[in-house]
Amino acid sequence: MNLQPADMMQQLQAANSTQSKPVTAEAMMTRQAQEVQAAMIVAKRFPRDELEAYGRIIKACNRKTLAENAMYEYPRGGQKVTGPSIRLAEVLAQSWGNIDFGIMELEQKNGESSVMAYAWDLETNTRQTKVFTVKHERKARNSINKLDDPRDIYEMVANQGARRVRACILGVIPGDIVDAAVEQCKVTMMSGHTEPLEDRIRKMLTLFDKDFQVSKEMLEKYVGCKADAFSEQDMVRLRNVYKSLKDGMGKREEFFDIRVSQDVGSKAEEQFKQQQQGGVKPDAGAEQQ
C-alpha cells in the first residue's frame, strides 16, 4: 500500500473508526503521524544501500543465538505451519533500515483493547497495518479468567501484537530477502556444533521428557524415524517445536500422539508384571521342596 505523507492521519483514524474517540487516542495518532512524516523526509535523504543491508542480514543470521530463535512451528489442520519468528522479523527490519514498526493501543474499554500493529517502509512509502481486538481474559483449564491487573493486560496485548507486527514486517520486506535469511539461519543451525550429533540428540530427548513429558517414542513418531537416525534438519524441527511449546504457541497434544506413550507404558507395565510373576513361581517351588 503506497500512501502520501499527508494521508497518514486519515489512514490512522480510519484504522479504528468509531462514533467517538478518546482525546488521548487522537493525540497519539496525531503525534505518530508527525513523527513518521519527519522520518520519511530523513529516509529520502539517506536511502538504504540494498547490498549493504543484505550483507547485514546474512551476517546477523550467522549468529547461533538468532538462528535458534528464527523459526516457529505449530500444527494446523493436520499439517505443520512454519515461518520466520518475530525475533527474525525484528532483525530483518533493523538491518534493512528505514522501517518504522510497532504496536499502538488505540482504545481500552469494556474489558478489551483495540490495537493496531504496523510496519512502514519510510523509503518506498509501503505500509502494512493490522487492527485487532484483544479481550482482557485468559483461558486456562477450560475456564476463562478475567484480567484486571494492568501488567497482565499489557503482556496480553504485547503478546498478541507481536504476531501481527511480524506479519506486517514480512509484508514490507522483499520476499527473496526473507527467504535468504531463513535459509542462512538453517545453515547456521546445522553447522558449528562442537558436540557430536548423538550427544545433542540425547540431550534433546531428555529436555522433552523433563519439561513436557514427551517420550522418546512420541518424538520418533513425530519425526518418522528412530532417534539414532535423527538428522541435523530433524534437530532443527524439534528445536522449533520445543520453542513453540515453551512459548505457549501450541500444546503437547497438538504435536504428538499421546497414545504412543500410553501404549508403550502399558506394554512395559505388562512385561514387568509378567517378570514378577515369573520370578515368584521358582521361589514358591523352592519353599515347597
Sequence and secondary structure as in RCSB ss.txt:
>XXXX:A:sequence
MNLQPADMMQQLQAANSTQSKPVTAEAMMTRQAQEVQAAMIVAKRFPRDELEAYGRIIKACNRKTLAENAMYEYP
RGGQKVTGPSIRLAEVLAQSWGNIDFGIMELEQKNGESSVMAYAWDLETNTRQTKVFTVKHERKARNSINKLDDP
RDIYEMVANQGARRVRACILGVIPGDIVDAAVEQCKVTMMSGHTEPLEDRIRKMLTLFDKDFQVSKEMLEKYVGC
KADAFSEQDMVRLRNVYKSLKDGMGKREEFFDIRVSQDVGSKAEEQFKQQQQGGVKPDAGAEQQ
>XXXX:A:secstr
 B  GGGHHHHHHHHT  SS  HHHHHHHHHHHHHHHHHHHHHHHS   HHHHHHHHHHHHT HHHHHTSEEEEE
ETTEEEEEE HHHHHHHHHHH SEEEEEEEEEEETTEEEEEEEEEETTTTEEEEEEEEEESEEEETTEEEE   H
HHHHHHHHHHHHHHHHHHHHHHS HHHHHHHHHHHHHHHHS  SS HHHHHHHHHHHHHHHH   HHHHHHHHTS
 GGG  HHHHHHHHHHHHHHHTTSS HHHHS HHHHHHHHHHHHHHHHHHHHHHHHHHHHHHH 
